[in-house]
Amino acid sequence: MKRYPKELKQKVVAALYELDNSGDATPGAIAKIARDNEINANVVYQWNSERKASANSASDKINKIKAVVDTAAMNEHELGSWLRSNGVLAVDLEEWRNTLESALDNKSAANRAHQAELDKERKARVRIEAELRRKEKALAEAAALLVLQKKVREIWGEEGDV
């Protein structure tokens, strides 16, 4: 199978999106896009199928989350009616709910671990800042002693001068 540049594929897929959004999808429109870009029509049809499959996958995930949220507060009777009207099995809905809860729990655990790491780094920073302040004070004191020592020598002279 011939490889096409990524930019060309993106251009063709963008044209396919425009074709879907414009509502002017006439018979042969995809073949025309293929001819315009000098690509085999079967390749463009394959790219179109991949594009639709990825879009359906994303919307399917959103619909599952929406179903879990919508049914969370329903009683058994309402839930049964909703399941029948939407063609969803109770087992599937329960699986979606468990998947969503476990995903949220994993993020919560990751957040707790991240927060613990931040607290540890914050404590280390505070300790280092305290040590820096202590050393700055010691340095200032040493500098002051040197200045005083120099002034004493200037006033009284060296010990051997007397």
MDAnalysis code that builds the backbone (N, CA, C; Angstrom):
import MDAnalysis as mda
import numpy as np

u = mda.Universe.empty(486, n_residues=162, atom_resindex=np.repeat(np.arange(162), 3), trajectory=True)
u.add_TopologyAttr("name", ["N", "CA", "C"] * 162)
u.add_TopologyAttr("resid", np.arange(1, 163))
u.add_TopologyAttr("resname", ["MET", "LYS", "ARG", "TYR", "PRO", "LYS", "GLU", "LEU", "LYS", "GLN", "LYS", "VAL", "VAL", "ALA", "ALA", "LEU", "TYR", "GLU", "LEU", "ASP", "ASN", "SER", "GLY", "ASP", "ALA", "THR", "PRO", "GLY", "ALA", "ILE", "ALA", "LYS", "ILE", "ALA", "ARG", "ASP", "ASN", "GLU", "ILE", "ASN", "ALA", "ASN", "VAL", "VAL", "TYR", "GLN", "TRP", "ASN", "SER", "GLU", "ARG", "LYS", "ALA", "SER", "ALA", "ASN", "SER", "ALA", "SER", "ASP", "LYS", "ILE", "ASN", "LYS", "ILE", "LYS", "ALA", "VAL", "VAL", "ASP", "THR", "ALA", "ALA", "MET", "ASN", "GLU", "HIS", "GLU", "LEU", "GLY", "SER", "TRP", "LEU", "ARG", "SER", "ASN", "GLY", "VAL", "LEU", "ALA", "VAL", "ASP", "LEU", "GLU", "GLU", "TRP", "ARG", "ASN", "THR", "LEU", "GLU", "SER", "ALA", "LEU", "ASP", "ASN", "LYS", "SER", "ALA", "ALA", "ASN", "ARG", "ALA", "HIS", "GLN", "ALA", "GLU", "LEU", "ASP", "LYS", "GLU", "ARG", "LYS", "ALA", "ARG", "VAL", "ARG", "ILE", "GLU", "ALA", "GLU", "LEU", "ARG", "ARG", "LYS", "GLU", "LYS", "ALA", "LEU", "ALA", "GLU", "ALA", "ALA", "ALA", "LEU", "LEU", "VAL", "LEU", "GLN", "LYS", "LYS", "VAL", "ARG", "GLU", "ILE", "TRP", "GLY", "GLU", "GLU", "GLY", "ASP", "VAL"])
u.atoms.positions = np.array([
    [0.845, -1.185, 0.000],
    [0.000, 0.000, 0.000],
    [0.887, 1.243, 0.000],
    [0.534, 2.178, -0.832],
    [1.306, 3.405, -0.974],
    [1.122, 4.289, 0.260],
    [2.209, 4.882, 0.706],
    [2.158, 5.797, 1.849],
    [1.942, 7.214, 1.334],
    [1.056, 7.925, 2.037],
    [0.774, 9.308, 1.678],
    [1.259, 10.218, 2.798],
    [1.693, 11.422, 2.449],
    [2.145, 12.352, 3.499],
    [1.011, 12.665, 4.484],
    [1.400, 12.878, 5.721],
    [0.441, 13.171, 6.782],
    [-0.376, 14.422, 6.461],
    [0.280, 15.426, 5.886],
    [-0.406, 16.674, 5.551],
    [-1.511, 16.443, 4.524],
    [-1.224, 15.554, 3.547],
    [-2.221, 15.254, 2.521],
    [-3.428, 14.558, 3.139],
    [-3.159, 13.603, 4.035],
    [-4.268, 12.900, 4.686],
    [-5.107, 13.876, 5.498],
    [-4.449, 14.775, 6.225],
    [-5.192, 15.757, 7.014],
    [-6.039, 16.653, 6.130],
    [-5.492, 17.029, 4.971],
    [-6.223, 17.872, 4.026],
    [-7.461, 17.143, 3.501],
    [-7.290, 15.877, 3.146],
    [-8.411, 15.097, 2.613],
    [-9.464, 14.866, 3.690],
    [-9.038, 14.543, 4.898],
    [-9.986, 14.321, 5.994],
    [-10.742, 15.611, 6.307],
    [-10.057, 16.742, 6.235],
    [-10.738, 18.028, 6.439],
    [-11.792, 18.247, 5.357],
    [-11.460, 17.868, 4.136],
    [-12.444, 17.988, 3.049],
    [-13.637, 17.059, 3.295],
    [-13.378, 15.885, 3.851],
    [-14.476, 14.953, 4.161],
    [-15.378, 15.531, 5.254],
    [-14.772, 16.179, 6.253],
    [-15.574, 16.833, 7.296],
    [-16.447, 17.928, 6.690],
    [-15.845, 18.731, 5.802],
    [-16.615, 19.792, 5.142],
    [-17.765, 19.210, 4.342],
    [-17.513, 18.089, 3.691],
    [-18.551, 17.422, 2.899],
    [-19.711, 16.991, 3.797],
    [-19.386, 16.444, 4.971],
    [-20.437, 16.032, 5.917],
    [-21.213, 17.228, 6.434],
    [-20.499, 18.312, 6.754],
    [-21.136, 19.478, 7.360],
    [-21.931, 20.311, 6.365],
    [-21.546, 20.270, 5.094],
    [-22.233, 21.110, 4.106],
    [-23.584, 20.547, 3.704],
    [-23.748, 19.242, 3.794],
    [-25.018, 18.633, 3.395],
    [-25.126, 18.467, 1.883],
    [-24.048, 18.775, 1.158],
    [-24.048, 18.648, -0.299],
    [-23.437, 17.326, -0.738],
    [-23.568, 16.305, 0.054],
    [-22.939, 15.025, -0.254],
    [-23.668, 14.355, -1.420],
    [-23.205, 14.626, -2.603],
    [-23.791, 14.025, -3.807],
    [-23.072, 12.721, -4.110],
    [-23.709, 11.833, -4.861],
    [-23.008, 10.599, -5.242],
    [-21.720, 10.953, -6.002],
    [-20.644, 10.318, -5.633],
    [-19.372, 10.571, -6.289],
    [-18.566, 11.697, -5.674],
    [-19.040, 12.295, -4.583],
    [-18.323, 13.413, -3.976],
    [-16.983, 12.952, -3.402],
    [-16.962, 11.781, -2.787],
    [-15.708, 11.271, -2.227],
    [-14.747, 10.920, -3.353],
    [-15.263, 10.350, -4.424],
    [-14.417, 10.033, -5.575],
    [-13.830, 11.308, -6.172],
    [-14.610, 12.382, -6.169],
    [-14.117, 13.660, -6.694],
    [-12.981, 14.194, -5.820],
    [-13.135, 14.062, -4.507],
    [-12.059, 14.482, -3.597],
    [-10.801, 13.673, -3.898],
    [-10.968, 12.370, -4.147],
    [-9.824, 11.512, -4.472],
    [-9.156, 11.961, -5.770],
    [-9.941, 12.229, -6.782],
    [-9.394, 12.679, -8.070],
    [-8.678, 14.021, -7.917],
    [-9.294, 14.946, -7.175],
    [-8.693, 16.272, -6.998],
    [-7.326, 16.191, -6.328],
    [-7.151, 15.206, -5.450],
    [-5.897, 15.065, -4.711],
    [-4.994, 13.971, -5.284],
    [-5.410, 13.385, -6.430],
    [-4.646, 12.337, -7.102],
    [-4.354, 11.164, -6.181],
    [-5.421, 10.696, -5.528],
    [-5.331, 9.566, -4.611],
    [-6.332, 8.521, -5.066],
    [-6.012, 7.270, -4.834],
    [-6.945, 6.188, -5.135],
    [-8.211, 6.386, -4.293],
    [-9.367, 6.240, -4.907],
    [-10.641, 6.464, -4.208],
    [-10.814, 5.515, -3.034],
    [-10.315, 4.280, -3.157],
    [-10.449, 3.316, -2.059],
    [-9.723, 3.792, -0.805],
    [-8.598, 4.483, -0.993],
    [-7.849, 5.019, 0.151],
    [-8.677, 6.097, 0.845],
    [-9.308, 6.965, 0.049],
    [-10.125, 8.034, 0.630],
    [-11.326, 7.441, 1.355],
    [-11.948, 6.397, 0.774],
    [-13.070, 5.739, 1.455],
    [-12.598, 5.125, 2.776],
    [-11.391, 4.548, 2.792],
    [-10.839, 3.967, 4.023],
    [-10.619, 5.058, 5.068],
    [-10.054, 6.186, 4.654],
    [-9.831, 7.295, 5.585],
    [-11.161, 7.818, 6.124],
    [-12.162, 7.850, 5.279],
    [-13.493, 8.304, 5.709],
    [-14.075, 7.343, 6.745],
    [-13.899, 6.042, 6.512],
    [-14.390, 5.044, 7.478],
    [-13.680, 5.188, 8.818],
    [-12.362, 5.384, 8.778],
    [-11.599, 5.563, 10.015],
    [-12.060, 6.808, 10.764],
    [-12.302, 7.874, 10.010],
    [-12.755, 9.136, 10.616],
    [-14.094, 8.944, 11.307],
    [-15.023, 8.260, 10.646],
    [-16.357, 8.040, 11.233],
    [-16.271, 7.120, 12.444],
    [-15.415, 6.100, 12.372],
    [-15.284, 5.180, 13.502],
    [-14.740, 5.893, 14.730],
    [-13.756, 6.768, 14.554],
    [-13.203, 7.479, 15.713],
    [-14.221, 8.462, 16.271],
    [-15.007, 9.085, 15.400],
    [-16.052, 10.011, 15.867],
    [-17.127, 9.244, 16.634],
    [-17.510, 8.078, 16.136],
    [-18.520, 7.270, 16.819],
    [-18.014, 6.777, 18.163],
    [-16.738, 6.435, 18.234],
    [-16.153, 5.960, 19.488],
    [-16.206, 7.054, 20.555],
    [-15.856, 8.274, 20.178],
    [-15.871, 9.384, 21.135],
    [-17.291, 9.701, 21.579],
    [-18.224, 9.754, 20.628],
    [-19.604, 10.071, 20.998],
    [-20.222, 8.932, 21.798],
    [-19.782, 7.696, 21.537],
    [-20.280, 6.547, 22.291],
    [-19.859, 6.659, 23.759],
    [-18.629, 7.074, 23.994],
    [-18.157, 7.240, 25.377],
    [-18.944, 8.337, 26.084],
    [-19.193, 9.426, 25.388],
    [-19.960, 10.526, 25.976],
    [-21.374, 10.076, 26.288],
    [-21.971, 9.314, 25.394],
    [-23.337, 8.815, 25.613],
    [-23.394, 7.868, 26.807],
    [-22.378, 7.054, 26.994],
    [-22.351, 6.140, 28.137],
    [-22.274, 6.929, 29.448],
    [-21.426, 7.934, 29.479],
    [-21.314, 8.763, 30.692],
    [-22.631, 9.474, 30.956],
    [-23.237, 9.991, 29.900],
    [-24.525, 10.681, 30.037],
    [-25.587, 9.712, 30.568],
    [-25.581, 8.474, 30.084],
    [-26.545, 7.476, 30.548],
    [-26.369, 7.194, 32.034],
    [-25.129, 7.071, 32.472],
    [-24.865, 6.815, 33.892],
    [-25.354, 7.980, 34.744],
    [-25.089, 9.190, 34.299],
    [-25.494, 10.379, 35.060],
    [-27.017, 10.511, 35.068],
    [-27.633, 10.313, 33.905],
    [-29.088, 10.464, 33.805],
    [-29.841, 9.449, 34.664],
    [-29.307, 8.234, 34.774],
    [-30.021, 7.179, 35.494],
    [-29.649, 7.087, 36.967],
    [-28.706, 7.894, 37.411],
    [-28.213, 7.781, 38.785],
    [-29.314, 7.991, 39.821],
    [-30.217, 8.921, 39.593],
    [-31.221, 9.256, 40.599],
    [-32.570, 8.582, 40.339],
    [-32.647, 7.676, 39.357],
    [-33.930, 7.050, 39.020],
    [-34.246, 5.888, 39.963],
    [-35.547, 5.717, 40.211],
    [-35.960, 4.540, 40.967],
    [-36.045, 3.353, 40.002],
    [-36.396, 2.170, 40.527],
    [-36.396, 0.963, 39.698],
    [-37.353, 1.058, 38.519],
    [-38.541, 1.576, 38.752],
    [-39.546, 1.677, 37.691],
    [-39.077, 2.621, 36.580],
    [-38.605, 3.796, 36.965],
    [-38.108, 4.762, 35.983],
    [-36.905, 4.198, 35.230],
    [-36.018, 3.525, 35.966],
    [-34.831, 2.938, 35.353],
    [-35.223, 1.875, 34.327],
    [-36.181, 1.033, 34.693],
    [-36.649, 0.002, 33.757],
    [-37.224, 0.616, 32.495],
    [-38.002, 1.665, 32.636],
    [-38.562, 2.351, 31.471],
    [-37.457, 2.958, 30.610],
    [-36.491, 3.570, 31.261],
    [-35.391, 4.186, 30.516],
    [-34.601, 3.121, 29.758],
    [-34.310, 1.999, 30.435],
    [-33.547, 0.921, 29.795],
    [-34.275, 0.389, 28.562],
    [-35.609, 0.173, 28.690],
    [-36.388, -0.336, 27.558],
    [-36.438, 0.677, 26.419],
    [-36.646, 1.931, 26.741],
    [-36.789, 2.943, 25.690],
    [-35.469, 3.215, 24.964],
    [-34.336, 3.001, 25.651],
    [-33.041, 3.255, 25.027],
    [-32.339, 1.985, 24.549],
    [-32.963, 0.837, 24.780],
    [-32.387, -0.420, 24.309],
    [-31.075, -0.779, 24.981],
    [-30.969, -0.491, 26.261],
    [-29.741, -0.768, 27.013],
    [-30.040, -1.842, 28.038],
    [-29.100, -2.765, 28.206],
    [-29.250, -3.789, 29.224],
    [-28.793, -3.255, 30.577],
    [-29.454, -3.716, 31.634],
    [-29.094, -3.272, 32.983],
    [-27.648, -3.647, 33.304],
    [-27.209, -4.797, 32.817],
    [-25.838, -5.255, 33.058],
    [-24.842, -4.277, 32.420],
    [-25.147, -3.828, 31.202],
    [-24.258, -2.886, 30.526],
    [-24.194, -1.565, 31.282],
    [-25.347, -1.073, 31.714],
    [-25.391, 0.184, 32.460],
    [-24.579, 0.068, 33.749],
    [-24.698, -1.048, 34.429],
    [-23.944, -1.264, 35.667],
    [-22.443, -1.315, 35.382],
    [-22.074, -1.940, 34.271],
    [-20.664, -1.999, 33.883],
    [-20.134, -0.593, 33.584],
    [-20.917, 0.216, 32.880],
    [-20.512, 1.596, 32.584],
    [-20.333, 2.384, 33.874],
    [-21.278, 2.197, 34.823],
    [-21.209, 2.905, 36.100],
    [-19.936, 2.503, 36.856],
    [-19.646, 1.203, 36.899],
    [-18.450, 0.727, 37.606],
    [-17.169, 1.249, 36.951],
    [-17.158, 1.268, 35.633],
    [-15.988, 1.774, 34.918],
    [-15.763, 3.250, 35.223],
    [-16.841, 4.013, 35.199],
    [-16.744, 5.441, 35.482],
    [-16.288, 5.684, 36.918],
    [-16.853, 4.934, 37.872],
    [-16.460, 5.103, 39.269],
    [-14.999, 4.741, 39.490],
    [-14.551, 3.653, 38.861],
    [-13.147, 3.260, 39.047],
    [-12.212, 4.287, 38.416],
    [-12.612, 4.860, 37.278],
    [-11.784, 5.897, 36.657],
    [-11.681, 7.114, 37.572],
    [-12.789, 7.493, 38.175],
    [-12.780, 8.645, 39.083],
    [-11.969, 8.338, 40.341],
    [-12.087, 7.113, 40.851],
    [-11.312, 6.727, 42.032],
    [-9.820, 6.747, 41.739],
    [-9.434, 6.268, 40.551],
    [-8.016, 6.262, 40.194],
    [-7.478, 7.673, 40.114],
    [-8.263, 8.591, 39.568],
    [-7.820, 9.978, 39.497],
    [-7.725, 10.568, 40.888],
    [-8.661, 10.198, 41.758],
    [-8.642, 10.707, 43.120],
    [-7.392, 10.201, 43.847],
    [-7.066, 8.938, 43.665],
    [-5.870, 8.384, 44.299],
    [-4.617, 9.054, 43.740],
    [-4.606, 9.294, 42.450],
    [-3.462, 9.972, 41.838],
    [-3.341, 11.391, 42.376],
    [-4.482, 12.056, 42.566],
    [-4.456, 13.413, 43.120],
    [-3.922, 13.410, 44.544],
    [-4.333, 12.414, 45.333],
    [-3.835, 12.326, 46.710],
    [-2.321, 12.094, 46.720],
    [-1.849, 11.216, 45.844],
    [-0.416, 10.945, 45.772],
    [0.339, 12.201, 45.329],
    [-0.220, 12.904, 44.373],
    [0.397, 14.151, 43.900],
    [0.416, 15.200, 45.013],
    [-0.676, 15.297, 45.754],
    [-0.749, 16.262, 46.855],
    [0.269, 15.919, 47.936],
    [0.449, 14.625, 48.235],
    [1.433, 14.210, 49.231],
    [2.841, 14.590, 48.769],
    [3.106, 14.409, 47.485],
    [4.412, 14.780, 46.935],
    [4.630, 16.292, 47.033],
    [3.576, 17.062, 46.734],
    [3.682, 18.524, 46.852],
    [3.936, 18.946, 48.293],
    [3.253, 18.317, 49.247],
    [3.464, 18.639, 50.661],
    [4.897, 18.340, 51.081],
    [5.422, 17.225, 50.602],
    [6.789, 16.836, 50.924],
    [7.775, 17.872, 50.377],
    [7.554, 18.295, 49.132],
    [8.425, 19.300, 48.531],
    [8.290, 20.651, 49.231],
    [7.082, 20.987, 49.655],
    [6.856, 22.247, 50.357],
    [7.607, 22.256, 51.698],
    [7.558, 21.142, 52.428],
    [8.277, 21.050, 53.695],
    [9.784, 21.154, 53.480],
    [10.284, 20.531, 52.423],
    [11.714, 20.607, 52.122],
    [12.103, 22.040, 51.785],
    [11.246, 22.730, 51.023],
    [11.520, 24.126, 50.668],
    [11.564, 25.003, 51.912],
    [10.608, 24.813, 52.831],
    [10.564, 25.601, 54.063],
    [11.824, 25.346, 54.896],
    [12.248, 24.079, 54.965],
    [13.453, 23.736, 55.724],
    [14.685, 24.389, 55.101],
    [14.787, 24.354, 53.792],
    [15.937, 24.957, 53.102],
    [15.930, 26.472, 53.274],
    [14.749, 27.091, 53.200],
    [14.665, 28.544, 53.398],
    [15.084, 28.935, 54.808],
    [14.693, 28.141, 55.813],
    [15.086, 28.423, 57.198],
    [16.602, 28.301, 57.349],
    [17.182, 27.280, 56.738],
    [18.630, 27.099, 56.798],
    [19.348, 28.260, 56.100],
    [18.795, 28.722, 54.979],
    [19.375, 29.855, 54.260],
    [19.333, 31.122, 55.111],
    [18.208, 31.364, 55.799],
    [18.110, 32.546, 56.676],
    [19.148, 32.459, 57.800],
    [19.316, 31.277, 58.384],
    [20.287, 31.088, 59.461],
    [21.700, 31.374, 58.964],
    [22.041, 30.873, 57.787],
    [23.371, 31.090, 57.232],
    [23.599, 32.550, 56.847],
    [22.547, 33.211, 56.360],
    [22.670, 34.637, 56.036],
    [22.943, 35.448, 57.294],
    [22.274, 35.111, 58.398],
    [22.516, 35.803, 59.669],
    [23.942, 35.560, 60.146],
    [24.412, 34.323, 60.022],
    [25.782, 33.999, 60.455],
    [26.797, 34.746, 59.599],
    [26.548, 34.842, 58.316],
    [27.439, 35.569, 57.419],
    [27.454, 37.058, 57.755],
    [26.294, 37.625, 58.042],
    [26.211, 39.043, 58.411],
    [26.965, 39.292, 59.715],
    [26.829, 38.374, 60.651],
    [27.535, 38.510, 61.926],
    [29.050, 38.428, 61.717],
    [29.493, 37.508, 60.876],
    [30.930, 37.379, 60.600],
    [31.448, 38.633, 59.909],
    [30.687, 39.178, 58.982],
    [31.094, 40.408, 58.288],
    [31.184, 41.559, 59.276],
    [30.234, 41.653, 60.190],
    [30.250, 42.724, 61.199],
    [31.471, 42.583, 62.101],
    [31.822, 41.374, 62.504],
    [33.004, 41.153, 63.342],
    [34.286, 41.545, 62.612],
    [34.370, 41.239, 61.332],
    [35.552, 41.624, 60.559],
    [35.685, 43.141, 60.451],
    [34.548, 43.819, 60.242],
    [34.564, 45.284, 60.162],
    [35.003, 45.868, 61.490],
    [34.465, 45.346, 62.610],
    [34.857, 45.830, 63.933],
    [36.337, 45.557, 64.203],
    [36.789, 44.396, 63.812],
    [38.193, 44.048, 64.025],
    [39.097, 45.004, 63.250],
    [38.718, 45.357, 62.032],
    [39.489, 46.284, 61.216],
    [39.523, 47.666, 61.865],
    [38.376, 48.119, 62.391],
    [38.311, 49.438, 63.038],
    [39.166, 49.464, 64.304],
    [39.157, 48.380, 65.067],
    [39.969, 48.299, 66.282],
    [41.439, 48.412, 65.915],
    [41.849, 47.744, 64.875],
    [43.251, 47.822, 64.454],
    [43.603, 49.230, 64.007],
    [42.673, 49.905, 63.316],
    [42.944, 51.269, 62.864],
    [43.086, 52.225, 64.053],
    [42.234, 52.043, 65.068],
    [42.245, 52.937, 66.222],
    [43.445, 52.637, 67.118],
    [43.666, 51.423, 67.513],
    [44.694, 51.087, 68.492],
    [45.974, 50.607, 67.853],
    [45.902, 50.326, 66.599],
    [47.082, 49.845, 65.898],
    [47.279, 48.340, 66.117],
    [48.302, 47.824, 65.515],
    [48.598, 46.393, 65.646],
    [49.164, 46.115, 67.035],
    [49.091, 44.888, 67.487],
    [49.594, 44.510, 68.820],
    [51.098, 44.697, 68.921],
    [51.780, 44.517, 67.855],
    [53.246, 44.657, 67.872],
    [53.700, 46.107, 67.791],
    [52.814, 47.094, 67.514],
    [53.173, 48.505, 67.340],
    [53.415, 49.212, 68.677],
    [52.929, 48.729, 69.782],
    [52.987, 49.426, 71.050],
    [54.339, 49.445, 71.659],
])
